[in-house]
Amino acid sequence: MQEDENGAEIMKVTVKTFATLRQFIDKESQVTIDTGTTVGELLNMLTATHPGLKNELFDETGELHKYVNILKNGRNIHFLDKLRTVLEENDLIAIFPPSGGG
């Protein structure tokens, strides 16, 4: 763990995005976050700094779109603690938009 200028513990996670999300955010980026940050808090940070991303991930009530898949180290957060899943140093977060087709 590292500390920021205020002495708070910080860590890095990697965020990977796929398909249509890449028009709003880089394919892969390292993000520095506070220790104890949840997936939901990470998504709020990302949507605040990447215009257009929020509408791709969340509906008008602030709920994650039903078919958006988010994986933490290969495990779907739906099977963990959903948006309350706590992140750890060097986690890999993969965000997949809804897929079309039929």
DAMO-V147743 format. One record per residue. N is the residue number from 1. PSI is psi in whole degrees, 0 to 359 (* if undefined). NEAR is the number of other C-alpha atoms within 10 Angstrom. Layout:
n=N psi=PSI near=NEAR
n=N psi=PSI near=NEAR
This chain:
n=1 psi=152 near=11
n=2 psi=171 near=13
n=3 psi=145 near=12
n=4 psi=184 near=12
n=5 psi=343 near=6
n=6 psi=4 near=6
n=7 psi=2 near=8
n=8 psi=143 near=11
n=9 psi=132 near=14
n=10 psi=162 near=16
n=11 psi=171 near=21
n=12 psi=142 near=20
n=13 psi=157 near=18
n=14 psi=132 near=17
n=15 psi=126 near=21
n=16 psi=137 near=20
n=17 psi=159 near=20
n=18 psi=158 near=15
n=19 psi=233 near=12
n=20 psi=341 near=14
n=21 psi=339 near=19
n=22 psi=347 near=14
n=23 psi=347 near=13
n=24 psi=334 near=17
n=25 psi=151 near=20
n=26 psi=155 near=13
n=27 psi=319 near=15
n=28 psi=136 near=15
n=29 psi=151 near=13
n=30 psi=132 near=13
n=31 psi=131 near=14
n=32 psi=127 near=15
n=33 psi=164 near=20
n=34 psi=148 near=19
n=35 psi=137 near=18
n=36 psi=1 near=15
n=37 psi=140 near=16
n=38 psi=168 near=19
n=39 psi=317 near=21
n=40 psi=317 near=16
n=41 psi=321 near=17
n=42 psi=315 near=21
n=43 psi=321 near=17
n=44 psi=320 near=13
n=45 psi=314 near=13
n=46 psi=319 near=17
n=47 psi=334 near=19
n=48 psi=333 near=12
n=49 psi=356 near=12
n=50 psi=91 near=13
n=51 psi=139 near=11
n=52 psi=336 near=14
n=53 psi=324 near=20
n=54 psi=315 near=19
n=55 psi=333 near=13
n=56 psi=331 near=16
n=57 psi=325 near=22
n=58 psi=150 near=16
n=59 psi=183 near=12
n=60 psi=343 near=9
n=61 psi=357 near=7
n=62 psi=5 near=10
n=63 psi=146 near=10
n=64 psi=133 near=19
n=65 psi=142 near=16
n=66 psi=322 near=11
n=67 psi=12 near=11
n=68 psi=128 near=14
n=69 psi=131 near=18
n=70 psi=126 near=21
n=71 psi=137 near=21
n=72 psi=111 near=20
n=73 psi=40 near=13
n=74 psi=356 near=11
n=75 psi=129 near=13
n=76 psi=130 near=16
n=77 psi=343 near=18
n=78 psi=329 near=12
n=79 psi=1 near=9
n=80 psi=242 near=13
n=81 psi=32 near=12
n=82 psi=225 near=16
n=83 psi=347 near=17
n=84 psi=3 near=13
n=85 psi=124 near=18
n=86 psi=136 near=17
n=87 psi=153 near=23
n=88 psi=161 near=18
n=89 psi=132 near=17
n=90 psi=17 near=13
n=91 psi=151 near=16
n=92 psi=118 near=19
n=93 psi=119 near=23
n=94 psi=130 near=20
n=95 psi=120 near=21
n=96 psi=128 near=18
n=97 psi=170 near=19
n=98 psi=143 near=15
n=99 psi=143 near=11
n=100 psi=181 near=5
n=101 psi=184 near=3
n=102 psi=* near=3
